[in-house]
Amino acid sequence: MEENFSQPQSFGNFDFSPTPEKKKKKKKVIAIVLIVFSLIAIGVIGVLAARIWDPLWNPFRPSPELVLARATENMFDLKAYHTETTAKLDVTNLDTQEKLKTTFQITSDTDRFDKNEPKSHSIFTFNIGAQGVNFILGGETIQIGEETYIKINSLPAPLLMELQTEFPNLNQIVDKLKNQWISFNPKDLGMSMGINSLTPQEKEEIEQKIQDLVFKYPPVKIKKELPDQTIDGQKMYQILTVLDKENIKLCFGELFKIVKEYNLLPGASYDEQEIAKLNENIDKFFDQAGEIEVYLLVGQNDYFIHQIKGMKTIKKFTSEIDGEPENFSMESTWDISYSDFNKEKKIERPEKSQSIMEIFMNLLMDYYGSSSENEMFYPQPETGSPSIEIPGF
């Protein structure tokens, strides 16, 4: 008797073949699962693409190299900005245990909207502490075009006390210099001060060549990308870089060529021997210092560098003092913050100021007297402004 296996088999009253209703339900569940997974995948991709969720592995996130290149280009194109800089350097003589602590702080506003007359205003404080004595120098500077104005607000008291014995009328001199704006204009003094004597076109050429150098030989290289930070409501890329010794040497070599081409330092010589000596010193410095890390914070919205900071400790290095080798340790920190990007700054000349030449002549008159026998100390020019020749300028 032949058996027909093409028909579903029954065991008693039970039939195990799938019903049409169950088949439809199974397909429906699979379709729903696929739709859910598709929606999740699309949502995740959308969140990553929109940078709402932005982990370091985000494929839509720009590389640190691209971020740094774009930020560097934007910084070169800046027309105005505000900076706050703090740098500290602590040096200890390991042989004598003498300590030297220095702190430098400067707050600056820069405005370069007018290419022919760039402006800047800075307030600075320089503090040196050695053997329990502090030397503090503080003041302001204003730069408008080729004119420079300087005002000294505080002078190192210990230094003044030391000089008082050599210069009895030092207090009178200090009173005339302190809290007074002193103007300095190279043209009025008949001097050529390198870049100040260049035409606007030459300055633009130099700026472009320096920019090209930075992109050709970047002074830093990327070490790794760190988690983002938020400052003043804006997310920041945090990039850890290290100084690139070889690129720094190449950059300096090309920079010296620019200095020579435009005669920025008249009389200065930068031949192959000088460059080789500089490279040797750079190698020696990095051999003793090791790797130098620099942290950069770049705005994710504006692609400007908002902060440059770093710290370096050298436990031991050797330097010659008066021909004798001595051992030192060093710890340094630096922090530069940028803000107010492309916001025009109101920087004006001081209402009252005295030229450096006028102050110099008055000091000579006060010190030597105004008799004719001392006329050689303050000769009067026959015409125009006095001219001074300084070797090397």
C-alpha positions as CSV (number, residue, x, y, z in Angstrom):
1,M,0.0,0.0,0.0
2,E,1.6,3.3,-1.1
3,E,1.8,6.2,1.4
4,N,1.3,9.7,0.3
5,F,3.9,12.0,2.1
6,S,2.9,15.1,0.2
7,Q,0.0,15.6,2.6
8,P,0.5,17.0,6.1
9,Q,0.5,14.2,8.7
10,S,-1.9,14.0,11.5
11,F,-1.3,12.4,14.9
12,G,-4.6,11.6,16.4
13,N,-6.7,14.7,16.4
14,F,-3.6,17.2,16.3
15,D,-2.4,18.9,13.1
16,F,1.0,20.7,13.5
17,S,1.1,22.5,10.1
18,P,1.2,26.4,10.4
19,T,-2.1,28.1,9.9
20,P,-2.3,31.1,7.5
21,E,-3.1,33.4,10.5
22,K,0.1,32.4,12.4
23,K,2.2,33.0,9.3
24,K,0.9,36.5,8.9
25,K,1.5,37.3,12.6
26,K,5.1,36.1,12.4
27,K,5.8,38.2,9.3
28,K,4.2,41.2,11.0
29,V,6.5,40.9,14.1
30,I,9.6,40.6,11.9
31,A,8.5,43.7,9.9
32,I,7.9,45.7,13.1
33,V,11.3,44.7,14.5
34,L,13.0,45.7,11.3
35,I,11.2,49.1,11.3
36,V,12.1,49.7,14.9
37,F,15.8,48.9,14.3
38,S,15.7,51.1,11.2
39,L,14.2,54.0,13.1
40,I,16.8,53.6,15.8
41,A,19.7,53.5,13.3
42,I,18.4,56.5,11.5
43,G,17.9,58.3,14.8
44,V,21.5,57.5,15.9
45,I,22.9,58.5,12.6
46,G,20.9,61.8,12.7
47,V,22.0,62.6,16.2
48,L,25.7,61.9,15.3
49,A,25.4,63.8,12.1
50,A,23.8,66.8,13.8
51,R,26.5,66.5,16.5
52,I,23.8,66.4,19.2
53,W,25.7,63.4,20.6
54,D,29.3,63.9,19.7
55,P,31.6,61.2,21.1
56,L,35.3,61.3,20.0
57,W,34.6,58.3,17.7
58,N,31.8,60.1,15.8
59,P,32.4,59.5,12.1
60,F,30.9,62.9,11.3
61,R,33.3,64.7,13.7
62,P,36.1,66.6,11.9
63,S,39.6,65.3,12.5
64,P,41.8,67.2,15.0
65,E,44.2,68.0,12.2
66,L,41.4,69.6,10.2
67,V,40.1,71.5,13.2
68,L,43.6,72.9,14.0
69,A,44.3,73.9,10.4
70,R,41.0,75.8,10.1
71,A,41.5,77.5,13.5
72,T,45.0,78.6,12.6
73,E,43.8,80.1,9.3
74,N,41.0,81.9,11.1
75,M,43.5,83.3,13.7
76,F,45.6,84.8,11.0
77,D,42.6,86.5,9.5
78,L,41.5,88.1,12.8
79,K,41.0,91.9,12.7
80,A,40.5,92.4,16.5
81,Y,40.8,90.3,19.7
82,H,41.4,90.4,23.4
83,T,44.1,88.3,25.1
84,E,45.0,87.5,28.7
85,T,48.4,85.9,29.3
86,T,49.9,84.4,32.4
87,A,53.3,82.7,32.4
88,K,55.2,81.4,35.4
89,L,58.8,80.1,35.7
90,D,60.3,78.7,38.8
91,V,64.0,77.7,38.8
92,T,65.9,76.0,41.6
93,N,69.6,75.7,41.8
94,L,70.0,72.1,43.0
95,D,73.6,72.8,44.2
96,T,72.8,75.8,46.4
97,Q,69.0,75.4,46.8
98,E,68.5,79.1,45.7
99,K,65.1,79.7,44.1
100,L,64.0,82.2,41.4
101,K,60.3,82.7,40.8
102,T,59.0,84.8,38.0
103,T,55.5,85.7,37.0
104,F,54.4,87.6,33.9
105,Q,50.9,88.8,33.3
106,I,49.7,90.8,30.4
107,T,46.2,91.9,29.2
108,S,46.0,93.2,25.6
109,D,43.5,94.5,23.1
110,T,44.4,94.5,19.4
111,D,42.7,96.2,16.5
112,R,43.9,95.7,13.0
113,F,40.9,96.9,11.0
114,D,43.0,99.7,9.7
115,K,45.9,98.1,7.9
116,N,47.9,101.3,7.7
117,E,47.5,102.0,11.4
118,P,47.1,98.9,13.6
119,K,46.4,99.5,17.2
120,S,47.1,97.7,20.5
121,H,46.8,98.5,24.2
122,S,48.5,96.3,26.9
123,I,48.7,96.3,30.7
124,F,51.6,94.3,32.1
125,T,53.0,93.1,35.4
126,F,56.4,91.4,35.7
127,N,57.3,89.9,39.1
128,I,60.6,88.4,40.1
129,G,61.2,86.8,43.5
130,A,64.7,85.8,44.6
131,Q,66.0,85.1,48.2
132,G,62.8,86.5,49.8
133,V,62.9,89.8,47.8
134,N,60.3,90.7,45.1
135,F,61.0,92.9,42.2
136,I,57.8,94.2,40.6
137,L,57.6,96.1,37.3
138,G,54.2,97.2,36.0
139,G,52.9,99.5,33.3
140,E,51.0,100.0,30.1
141,T,51.8,100.3,26.4
142,I,49.8,101.8,23.5
143,Q,50.8,101.1,19.9
144,I,49.2,103.1,17.1
145,G,50.9,102.7,13.7
146,E,54.6,103.4,14.2
147,E,54.1,105.3,17.4
148,T,54.6,103.7,20.8
149,Y,53.5,105.1,24.2
150,I,54.8,103.6,27.4
151,K,53.7,104.4,31.0
152,I,55.5,102.8,34.0
153,N,53.1,102.4,37.0
154,S,55.4,100.6,39.4
155,L,59.2,100.1,39.7
156,P,61.2,97.6,41.7
157,A,61.6,99.2,45.1
158,P,64.7,97.1,46.1
159,L,66.4,98.1,42.9
160,L,65.7,101.8,43.4
161,M,67.1,101.6,46.9
162,E,70.3,100.0,45.6
163,L,70.7,102.7,42.9
164,Q,70.0,105.5,45.3
165,T,73.5,105.5,46.6
166,E,75.0,105.9,43.1
167,F,72.4,108.5,41.9
168,P,71.4,110.9,44.7
169,N,68.7,112.6,42.6
170,L,67.2,109.3,41.5
171,N,63.9,110.0,43.2
172,Q,63.5,113.2,41.0
173,I,64.1,111.2,37.9
174,V,61.7,108.4,38.9
175,D,59.0,111.0,39.8
176,K,59.3,112.4,36.2
177,L,59.1,109.0,34.6
178,K,56.5,107.2,36.8
179,N,52.8,107.4,35.8
180,Q,53.7,109.5,32.8
181,W,53.0,108.6,29.2
182,I,56.3,108.6,27.2
183,S,56.0,108.6,23.4
184,F,58.5,107.0,21.0
185,N,58.4,107.5,17.3
186,P,61.3,106.1,15.3
187,K,60.8,108.6,12.5
188,D,61.0,111.6,14.8
189,L,64.4,110.2,16.1
190,G,65.7,109.6,12.6
191,M,65.8,105.8,13.2
192,S,64.7,102.9,11.2
193,M,63.1,100.2,13.3
194,G,62.9,97.2,11.1
195,I,59.3,96.3,10.4
196,N,58.1,99.8,11.2
197,S,60.0,101.2,8.2
198,L,58.2,98.8,5.7
199,T,55.5,99.8,3.3
200,P,51.9,98.3,3.9
201,Q,52.5,96.1,0.9
202,E,55.7,94.7,2.3
203,K,54.1,94.1,5.7
204,E,51.3,92.1,4.0
205,E,53.9,90.1,2.1
206,I,55.8,89.2,5.3
207,E,52.5,88.3,7.0
208,Q,51.6,86.0,4.2
209,K,55.0,84.3,4.1
210,I,54.9,83.7,7.8
211,Q,51.4,82.2,7.5
212,D,52.7,79.9,4.7
213,L,55.6,78.9,6.9
214,V,53.3,77.9,9.8
215,F,51.2,75.7,7.4
216,K,54.3,74.2,5.8
217,Y,56.2,73.5,9.0
218,P,53.5,73.3,11.8
219,P,55.3,74.0,15.1
220,V,53.0,71.4,16.9
221,K,51.8,67.9,16.0
222,I,48.7,66.2,17.2
223,K,49.2,63.8,20.1
224,K,45.5,63.0,20.8
225,E,42.1,64.4,21.1
226,L,40.6,64.9,24.6
227,P,36.9,65.1,25.7
228,D,35.2,68.4,24.7
229,Q,34.8,71.3,27.2
230,T,32.2,74.0,27.4
231,I,33.3,77.6,28.0
232,D,30.9,80.5,28.0
233,G,28.1,78.3,26.5
234,Q,30.2,77.1,23.6
235,K,31.6,73.6,23.1
236,M,35.3,73.4,22.6
237,Y,37.5,70.9,20.9
238,Q,40.3,70.0,23.3
239,I,43.4,68.9,21.4
240,L,46.6,67.8,23.0
241,T,49.7,68.6,20.9
242,V,53.4,68.5,21.3
243,L,56.1,70.8,20.0
244,D,57.7,69.5,16.8
245,K,61.4,70.0,17.1
246,E,62.3,69.4,13.5
247,N,59.6,71.7,12.1
248,I,60.6,74.4,14.5
249,K,64.2,74.2,13.2
250,L,63.0,74.4,9.6
251,C,60.7,77.2,10.4
252,F,63.4,79.3,12.0
253,G,65.7,78.7,9.1
254,E,63.1,80.0,6.7
255,L,62.2,82.9,9.0
256,F,65.8,84.1,9.1
257,K,65.7,84.3,5.3
258,I,62.6,86.6,5.5
259,V,64.4,88.8,8.1
260,K,67.4,89.1,5.7
261,E,65.3,89.6,2.6
262,Y,63.4,92.6,4.1
263,N,66.3,93.8,6.2
264,L,64.3,93.7,9.4
265,L,67.4,93.7,11.5
266,P,69.9,95.8,9.7
267,G,73.5,94.6,10.2
268,A,72.4,91.3,11.6
269,S,74.0,88.2,10.0
270,Y,72.2,84.9,9.6
271,D,74.5,82.6,7.7
272,E,74.6,78.8,7.6
273,Q,76.9,78.7,10.7
274,E,74.5,80.8,12.7
275,I,71.6,78.6,11.7
276,A,73.5,75.5,12.5
277,K,74.4,76.8,15.9
278,L,70.8,77.7,16.6
279,N,69.7,74.2,15.6
280,E,72.3,72.7,17.9
281,N,70.9,74.8,20.8
282,I,67.3,73.7,19.9
283,D,68.5,70.0,19.9
284,K,70.2,70.5,23.3
285,F,67.1,72.1,24.8
286,F,64.8,69.3,23.7
287,D,67.3,66.7,24.8
288,Q,67.1,68.1,28.3
289,A,63.4,69.2,28.3
290,G,62.0,66.1,26.6
291,E,58.5,66.3,25.1
292,I,56.6,69.6,25.6
293,E,52.9,69.3,25.5
294,V,50.5,72.1,24.5
295,Y,46.8,72.1,25.1
296,L,44.5,73.9,22.6
297,L,40.8,74.7,23.0
298,V,39.1,75.5,19.7
299,G,35.5,76.7,19.5
300,Q,33.2,74.3,17.7
301,N,31.0,77.1,16.4
302,D,33.5,79.8,15.4
303,Y,36.7,77.7,14.9
304,F,38.9,80.2,16.8
305,I,41.6,79.2,19.2
306,H,40.2,80.2,22.6
307,Q,43.0,79.0,24.8
308,I,46.6,77.8,24.7
309,K,48.0,76.3,27.9
310,G,50.7,74.0,29.1
311,M,53.0,73.0,31.8
312,K,56.5,71.6,31.8
313,T,58.7,70.3,34.6
314,I,62.4,69.6,34.1
315,K,63.8,67.7,37.1
316,K,67.4,68.4,36.3
317,F,69.4,70.2,33.7
318,T,73.0,71.6,33.6
319,S,74.0,75.2,32.7
320,E,77.3,77.0,32.9
321,I,77.5,80.0,35.3
322,D,80.7,82.0,35.0
323,G,82.3,79.0,33.3
324,E,81.3,76.6,36.0
325,P,78.6,73.9,35.4
326,E,75.6,74.1,37.8
327,N,72.5,71.9,38.1
328,F,69.0,73.3,38.1
329,S,65.4,72.2,38.1
330,M,62.6,74.1,36.4
331,E,58.9,74.3,36.4
332,S,57.0,76.5,33.9
333,T,53.3,77.0,33.2
334,W,51.6,79.2,30.6
335,D,48.0,80.1,29.8
336,I,46.9,82.4,26.9
337,S,43.2,83.1,26.5
338,Y,41.6,84.7,23.4
339,S,38.2,86.4,23.2
340,D,36.2,89.3,21.7
341,F,37.0,88.0,18.2
342,N,36.6,90.7,15.5
343,K,35.1,93.2,17.9
344,E,36.4,96.7,17.2
345,K,38.5,98.2,20.0
346,K,38.6,101.8,21.1
347,I,42.3,102.6,21.4
348,E,43.4,106.2,21.4
349,R,46.5,108.2,21.9
350,P,47.1,109.5,25.5
351,E,45.8,113.0,26.0
352,K,49.1,114.0,27.4
353,S,52.6,112.5,26.7
354,Q,56.2,113.6,26.4
355,S,58.6,112.4,23.8
356,I,61.5,110.2,24.9
357,M,63.9,112.8,23.5
358,E,62.3,115.6,25.4
359,I,62.5,113.6,28.7
360,F,66.1,112.7,27.9
361,M,67.1,116.3,27.4
362,N,65.3,117.5,30.6
363,L,67.0,114.8,32.6
364,L,70.4,115.9,31.3
365,M,69.6,119.5,32.2
366,D,68.5,118.6,35.7
367,Y,71.5,116.4,36.3
368,Y,74.2,118.6,34.8
369,G,72.7,122.0,35.2
370,S,71.9,124.5,32.4
371,S,75.2,126.4,32.3
372,S,76.9,126.9,28.9
373,E,79.9,124.9,30.0
374,N,77.6,121.8,30.0
375,E,76.0,122.6,26.7
376,M,77.8,119.5,25.2
377,F,75.4,117.3,27.1
378,Y,72.2,118.7,25.5
379,P,73.0,120.3,22.1
380,Q,70.1,122.0,20.4
381,P,69.4,120.8,16.8
382,E,69.4,123.5,14.2
383,T,66.3,122.3,12.3
384,G,63.5,119.8,12.8
385,S,63.7,116.9,15.1
386,P,67.0,115.5,16.5
387,S,68.5,112.6,14.7
388,I,70.3,109.7,16.5
389,E,72.3,107.0,14.9
390,I,72.4,103.7,16.7
391,P,74.7,100.9,15.4
392,G,72.7,98.0,14.0
393,F,69.6,100.1,13.2
